Structures are given as structure tokens and as C-alpha cells.
Amino acid sequence: MPIALLLFPSLRIALLGIAAIPFIYYGLALFSSVRFFAVRKPKPLQTRPSHIFSSEEFLPPVSILKPVRGLDPEAYQNFASFCRLDYPEYEILFIVGDTADPALPVIQRVASDFPHVNIRTIIGSGREATNDKCAKLARLTEEAAHEHLVINDSDVRVEPNYLRRLMPPLADPNVGAVTCLYAPDQNFTEKSTWVQNLQEAGMLSDFYPGLFVAKELDGIKFALGPTIATRVSNLREFGGYAAIENRPADDLLIGRLIAEQGREVILLPYIVNTVPDFQSFGELFFKRLRWMTVMRHMRPAGHLGLIFTLGLPWTILALVLAPNAEIALSFLFAYLFVRSLLTVIVGGQLRQSGLWKQILMVPLWDAVATAIWAASLFRRTIRWRGHDYVIVNGQLVPARSQEALAVAAQHVEP
């Protein structure tokens, strides 16, 4: 034990107190998760707001917008699931960058196999933007035939009731967007690798509880990329996707910008399926590092505060500093218990099978998450779709551009 701690016992007590802070967060995460999934009895009809009467049958025509770049695993099955929706009227708009995109033949096959579904394919966004996805969505918003939009990623697979679950909250004009949770497709999970199990452990024990805590503390001021339902008019209130076409984290921004217009964003306890788009540990690590680096730029104070949500390093510190075995074991057992309990609560509610695999992976995930957080403190660039970028004044800038080189020359963190 360091001499300083022997000479100053109060320093050891203070550090042990700091090491206990993550357990306060975990307690809040447990409360928030249980509260989010709690089954509430429906209010009697006569006590509901007037818009609720019509929302149960609120089924407006919908334009589903799908920006595509490259071919995801099981892309045909993903796209085809949107052609089996139990919904009165909807269209699906695909967009690819050019005719060489390998996803285009798959889209054409889906259109041929489901001739009864109104499917349109657009080639090229007609815009120059760093965030190619936003440029494509700006074009799709202009092309959409309907006021109500549902935006989702190309790796999403849905059930027939998808739109019927999403649209009712938008009967309320004060609701500006609806988003929902997502989880790996169960058929795909049965043959998942240890890397995908590791990712799932992180989602169940870390990502989702963080969302529920954010909901309790600050309300929903974000949206999740696998599903965003909104209106064309709500996007126009802040300039739409064209206004953020050079910025990262477009799904997070959409929710925040809609909330800033005074609209409510709803997070539904409804689950859509996704098919993992990574195969190796390196792909997972750098995908998460990209998001963590973006978070550092978008919410620097929140990024620093994440250190107190990482229980593993603080538990290890407590094991080193504990004056006796009882205190050391208390920290260790408390850490293992709350992390396992969070995984069981969230995973059970999301109907995930094989939870024991994720529980065993949680300590490893926490170690990886700590490494990612630490690496993001020093990360100057992010890699996205095979290209390197820096973030300058909240904008994505190609790493080799003159602006990025000028920032690097000044030795200023972009």
C-alpha cells in the first residue's frame, strides 16, 4: 500500500467513499429500469386526455425512409420484413449513393417479390455533405409522399405490428417524435459469437440502464437510430436533416432538436430487432470508441462524469485500499450483484434468451468500457465508413482537409 495512504488514513477513507459513488448510480439505474418497464393500469377512458380517444385508431399514411450504404448481413430479410406490415397505407423509400452499391440488387429483388407494396428507390442524394446518411435523409424527406415519417437503419428487422405500435403517440400534436428500444434478432442470437455476446452484455447492463436514468433525470431528449417516428413539419421546425448534414450522431441530434422546439419525445417499451453489423472484437471496440469520442465533443461534462458509472475500476481500487477483507468482499459482492441484477431485469423485459452468457460477460464488458472511455480522452479522430474525421466546432471534417490540418498544426484538440 502506498506510504501516503498509511500516513494519511483519511485519504484512504475518502478514496473508498469515492469508490462507492458508482453504487449510487447503479441504485438509480435499477430504480429507473424497473420504473420504465413497470406495468401501469390504463386510465379509465373518461379520465384520459381527449387526444387519447382517437390515438388508439390513429393510423395515418406513413413514409418509411431507409438510407442504405453497403450490404448488411441478412439484408434481404431485413428489408422484406417491412413489406409484411399490418398497416392500412404506407410507402418504403430506399436511397443508395449510386448504382454500384451492392445493396441495390437486393432492394430491387424485394420490390419484385412484394409488388403490392409501394416501394421507391432513389439513386444519389444530390447533396455534398460529410454525413452521407443525413444527406440521403434530406433527399428522402423531400421525396416522401406523407407527412408522417418513420426513419430506421438498414440492419433493422420488424414485426407486422411495427407501425401500429409507433404511430398512436403522434396523435398528440405536442409529441414530436417516437423512438423505441432495439435488441439482436433472437434467430441470429442463437448463432452469435462471443464478441456479439459481449456487445449484448454492454447493451443490457450499461446502455439501456443509462437511457432509463437519463429519462428519469432529464426526460427524453434523444432518439435511437433503429427507429424514429416523426412528422415532416417537426423536422422543418429546425431545418431538417439538411441542417445537420455535416454533424455526427444524427439520431441523438434529431431527438434533441425536436425537444428544443418544445415537443415531447416518447421512448416506447417496444422492441425492434437488429442484425449485428460487426464480426470482430476490433470492429466492436472502434465502433464504440467512435461513439464515445463523439460524446466527448457533444457533451464534455457528461463524458467526464461517465467515470462514476464505471463500477469495475472503482471496485478494484476498493479491493486495494480496503482496510480489511470484510470491506473488500463487500465491494466485490455488491458490484457483482448489482451488475447481474441490472442485466437480468433489462434482459428479461427485452425477452432475451441465454442471459447467463451476458451475465458472465459483464465484468469483461466493464473492463472494455473503461478502456474505451480512457482511450476517448486522447482520441483526435474518428473512423466512420472507412474514412477518418475530426470534429471541429461540432462539425465532421475529413481528417486530411485543410481545416483539420490547421487544427492539428495548432496542437489544439479538435
Steps between C-alpha positions, in 0.01 A plus 500: 500500500636847417673675789274806458195290581669360810594849618160649419222253586243766419619492138425129484154555646434777249605279209281217627212746518561604139518133400147460635356769268433259211269303729284810540475511122424127483224545755349776285541278192314215670219733607477661154499164321226354719298820466534502121375145460238517775156398381258784559128448507333698223308803608122487472390645168320794659822613675721490190589812302277550198772408249530151652154406375611528137861388549403134540384503136748761378638337185608778262676426170872454565818539298775264618841647420794264464843644417727215388872476446652160440359159576418402858479136611163347404400823325222334297328369813533842664348686205230239437372527857377852420293362216293284736366777722141488619420863417248672272726726293873546485786536256866399527765732361850360456797713402849389396798712401537361148412203281817318605377458859476124569173554686320617185439150349362386837262797513388426143438138591287605798297734279446216252398250771250740661327680210203595720723726715573853383882493482706778344878500455696822465856520369719768652422773750591785268685664789861543612523422869738334743219302662382297204207354694361846579542610139298197391231563760472863391422374149259233627310755709445707186386192306264363768136495399368516858530735797576222747844344470669195647879501469704191573837341431560232239582232762152516657247217476141557615178318587168558316367720785795742474319808369187435706713523815697807390239735363236543777709739716525736201124558520600755763630812317727572796691178435774570247671162476472138609794266538536151645744242629681245289656160558673233288268276304449181702559274200832672440589497871489120509811491280666812641872518574660593831555851365130541432422362846741757641319778316166371625630496857594865460160591360305326777714602796628839387338667198131445575524579873679821403206594277253434779702712743509783245123474464449532875743789546452709188221351291541357152714740296642249257389246243639159410603430142324165454164681514393863495138589423423867444338746259642697209379818673690414820823463304443827317473686831880481539603469134477121465782267410659762277577701816707215650646345186855574613457396863547163671246307710202602287253277686592654836479848347159444345350417838674794667402753233137389500494527880649849477200604290282428803384162372491181705712202399356162599713192574274198461556169685469336159786302346620479142754243390841573354761282332854571628717685246836408657687171510823554692598647834694773322192607304295515820771688690548770239127534438447575869811719512357709217180559693683577823726751322195667348342513846811676634451775245124528532472475879846545656377527859279194462788311343726572796223403740481154344799398709263479798275257314785253449492279807780257413805729534363649822432154640857397421623817674285414803647149510847654515416765761259308724634478856364148545363205306140568602494842334682369195255213455205735556609713205561196281171325577302825470652565158430150371146502643381833362655444158341155474165630625495781243572251222224266616239776537566665164572179310192332641275787399652499151433124479865417438595134525826364640537777757757297691743560212455876529533493880835321471610760244412806709836537685684462170270757342565741788875458446459569128269797568756648739774461238279662235419793727869552583601475132236752399662763724795510262337409171538773236319330212207269441478235230166477325419294191870453426592870524664705776346822632560758767225697670550875468244726668252213503546427129646192335806593297705253290827444686716597200312821421669838535282590799590180685869540421491857631350381828765229530776752426383716788508194732147581606265212573233523226 
